[in-house]
Amino acid sequence: MKPYIKYIEQLDVDNDLLDDYRQLRYLFQGYDWSETDLEKPPFYTNDMMSLYNRFGIKKDKLMKELKTFFGDIDVSEVSNYIEYKMHKINQEIPLRED
């Protein structure tokens, strides 16, 4: 395991980022959306846009933090790791079946 992935895991530095994603999933669930709806959302609320923007900002901040501490990092590996965690949240907070 790469040191920067171990850093993320041991210090939970992705926790705040993933909390925003979790809140987004709850919003989608509350509007009774399906995974297909996410491909072409029927509408966007201010809360959704705010959380989406915060998520992006926090992800960028995490990448910068990792680059500061570890120098050259494999951005795709970090992204894959975050996507894996997001997939687990998708299972925790399922959306409506099509």
C-alpha positions in Angstrom: 0.0 0.0 0.0 1.3 3.4 -0.9 2.2 5.7 2.0 -0.3 8.4 1.0 -3.2 5.8 0.9 -2.1 4.6 4.3 -2.0 8.2 5.5 -5.6 8.7 4.3 -6.8 5.5 6.0 -5.0 6.0 9.3 -5.8 9.7 9.8 -9.3 9.6 8.1 -8.4 12.7 6.2 -11.1 11.8 3.7 -13.8 11.7 6.3 -15.1 15.3 5.8 -15.1 14.8 2.0 -17.0 11.5 2.3 -19.5 13.1 4.8 -20.5 15.6 2.0 -20.9 12.7 -0.4 -23.0 10.8 2.2 -25.3 13.9 2.6 -25.7 14.1 -1.2 -26.8 10.4 -1.2 -29.4 11.2 1.5 -30.7 14.1 -0.5 -31.0 11.9 -3.6 -32.7 9.2 -1.5 -35.1 11.8 0.0 -36.2 12.8 -3.5 -36.7 9.1 -4.4 -34.1 9.2 -7.2 -32.6 6.1 -8.8 -29.0 5.6 -10.0 -30.3 6.3 -13.5 -31.7 9.6 -12.4 -28.1 10.6 -11.4 -27.0 10.2 -15.0 -29.4 13.0 -16.0 -30.9 14.6 -12.9 -34.5 15.8 -13.1 -33.5 18.9 -11.1 -30.9 20.4 -8.9 -31.5 22.0 -5.5 -29.3 24.6 -3.9 -28.3 22.1 -1.2 -27.2 19.6 -3.9 -25.1 22.2 -5.7 -23.5 23.4 -2.5 -22.6 19.9 -1.4 -21.3 19.1 -4.9 -19.1 22.2 -4.9 -17.8 21.6 -1.3 -17.0 18.0 -2.3 -14.9 19.2 -5.2 -13.1 21.8 -3.1 -12.4 19.2 -0.4 -11.1 16.7 -2.9 -8.8 19.2 -4.4 -7.6 20.2 -0.9 -6.9 16.6 -0.1 -4.9 16.1 -3.3 -2.8 19.2 -2.5 -2.2 18.0 1.1 -1.0 14.6 -0.2 1.3 16.3 -2.7 2.7 18.5 0.0 3.5 15.6 2.3 4.4 13.0 -0.2 5.5 14.8 -3.4 4.7 12.9 -6.5 1.5 10.9 -5.9 -0.6 8.8 -8.3 -3.7 10.9 -8.6 -5.6 8.1 -10.3 -4.8 5.7 -7.4 -6.1 8.3 -4.9 -9.2 8.8 -7.0 -9.8 5.1 -7.2 -9.5 4.8 -3.5 -12.0 7.6 -3.0 -14.4 6.1 -5.5 -14.1 2.7 -3.7 -15.2 4.5 -0.5 -18.0 6.3 -2.3 -19.2 2.9 -3.7 -19.4 1.6 -0.1 -21.5 4.7 0.8 -23.7 3.9 -2.3 -24.4 0.5 -0.7 -25.0 2.0 2.7 -27.5 4.6 1.2 -29.2 2.8 -1.7 -31.4 4.7 -4.2 -34.7 3.6 -5.7 -34.5 0.6 -8.0 -35.5 1.4 -11.6 
